Amino acid sequence: MLRLLKPSPATLARFRDQQSPHDFTYPAVGATSDRPPAGYVVDHTRVSLGQGDEIFASARAALEDWRQFDLGWVSAWPPRTPIETGQVVVILARCLGIWWLNASRIVYVIDERADHPRFGYAYGTLPGHAESGEERFLIEMAEDGTVWYDILAFSRPRHPLARLGYAYVRMMQRRFGRHSAAAMRSVVAAPLRS
């Protein structure tokens, strides 16, 4: 859904409620947990956030609060959507002066607390999304204690404007990966500065 003015919380709530009963717009639901399907563009961003349990805990809390979307030009609504399979979230993006509302549903959650903990989730697109596909956000601690932030997505354009302006859409997808990684680095560094 496109808007010239920033949508109100009531508009966002109506949009989310309208999208909630719908099915995913792609057949390979859950494929970010293994291998993205053929026929989609794949984006992968992976950055080190630091070392140790404190960094992992801070990064996990940031993902639970959808902080990877606190970018100014993109945000998640509602901002504290519970990280549970089936929850619907609206991703609000401002591009070229237009507000895009994109609906997605959480497909699965990863919560492993072993020697090398991992936490994350993936969401998949619903009909009210410019794209068709899935995106996974993951925090994991490697054997050496390094904490990684990893985004894996597969997508293809769904909305006619996304198809027409696909070069621009691809640029914005790559920009999101860079900006989301920078936001997560900033979040985990903040406790170290205080």
N, C-alpha and C positions, 0 to 999 in steps of 0.2 A: 504494500500500500504506500502511495506517495502522498506527501503533504507539503504545502508551501510554508506553513507555520509549524513551529514545534508542537507536537501533539500533547494534549493535557493528560494527566494521569487517568482521567475518566475515559478518554479516547483510547489510550493504551490498554486499559482494562477491558473495554468492549472488544477491541481487536483480538486480544488474547482469548477471551471467552468465545468469540466466533471461531477461532482457529482450533481450540482445544479438542473438539470432537473428530477432527479430520485425521486421516492417515498420513504417513510419510509420503513424500513425493518421489521416492527412489526405491528400488527393490533390494539393494544390498545393505539393509539395516544391520548395523553392528560391525560393518567391515573395517572400521578404523581400529578394531581390536586385533586384526590380523593383517590382511592385505587389501588395499583399496581395489575396487573393481576396474576392469578395462572400460574405456570410453569416457573417463572423467579426467580432469586436470587435477594433479596431486600437488599440494603445497605442504612443505615440511620445514618447520622452524625449530631449532634446538639450541638452547643457550645454557651456560653454566650460571647458577645464581650464587654460588659460594660453597662452603663446606660445613657439614655438621648438622646436628639435631635441631639447633635453634633456627638455622636457615630453613630447614625442611618444614618445621612447625609454622614459621612465618609465611612461607610460600603456600602451604596447605590452607592456612586461614585466609590468605588472599584469594585462592581459588574458590573457597567456600563462599566468599563474599562477592564473587564475580569481579574482582578488582582488575583482572586482565582486560576488562572492557572500559575502565576509567580513563579514556583517552581524549576526552573533549569532543571529538567528532564522532565517537561511537560509544554506546553504553548499553547495559543490559537492564531490562525492566520486567518485573520489579527487581530492584537491585539486590535483594536478599532472597531470591527464589531458592527454596530448599534444594539441596543436591540429592535428588531422589529420582529414580527411573520413573518416567511418565510426566514429570513436571514440565509445563510449557513456559517458555521465556520469550520475550520480545527483544530482539536486537534492533536498536534504534541507531541509524547512521545518517550523518549529514554529509552529502556529496553534491557539489555544484549548486549549493544553495537550496537543495531539496532534502526533505527528511524522508528516509526510507524506513518503513516498519517491516521487520522480517520475523516470522514466527518459527520457532524450533521447539522440539521436545527432547528431553533427556532420554537417551537410548539405553545407556548403561553407566554404572559407577564403578570405579576401581578403588578399593580401600584395602591395601595389603600392609600389614604391620610387622612383617618378618625382619630379618637382619638388614634387608635392603628395602625399606618401605617405599610404597608407591601410592599416590592418591590422584584421582582425576575423574573425568567424566567426558562423555561424548554427547552431542546433540545432533539431531537430524532435522532436515527442513520439512516444513508443513506447506500447504498450498499458498499461504500468505508470505512467501519468501521469494526474493529475486532470483535465487539460485536453487539448485536441486543437489543435495548431497549431505555430507556429514563432516563434523569437526570434533576432534578429541583434544582435550587439554590435560596434561599430565605433569605431575611433580614426582620425581623419583630420585632416590639416593643410591649412588653407585657404591661398589665395594670399597673404594678409597675414600668414601665420605662426601664426594662431590654431589651437590644437589643440582639436578637438571630440570629445566622447564622445556616441555616438548609439545608442540602443536602439530597435529597431523590432520589434513583435510583433503577430501575429494569433492569436486563440484563440477557443475556445468550450468550454463545460464538457463533460466526458466522464464523469467519475465521478458516480454518483447524488448523493453528498453535495455535490459542486461545483455540481450543478444546483439542489439544494434551497437551498443557502446562497449563491446566485450574487451577491447584493448584497455579501456579505462577501468573496467571492472577488475581485470587482472592486475593492473597497477595498484588498485585499492586493496585487493587481497594481499598482495606482497607487502604493502604499507602496513596493513593490520598486523601481519606477523612481526615485523620489525618493531612497531610501536607497542604491541602487547608484550613482547620480550623486554623492551625497555621499561615498561610500567612495572613488570614483575621484578626486575632488578632493583628499581627504585623502592618498591614496597619492602623488599627484604633487607635493603641497605638502611632504611629509615631507623629501625631499632638500634642499629650499630652506631648511628650518629648521635642518638640521644643519651 
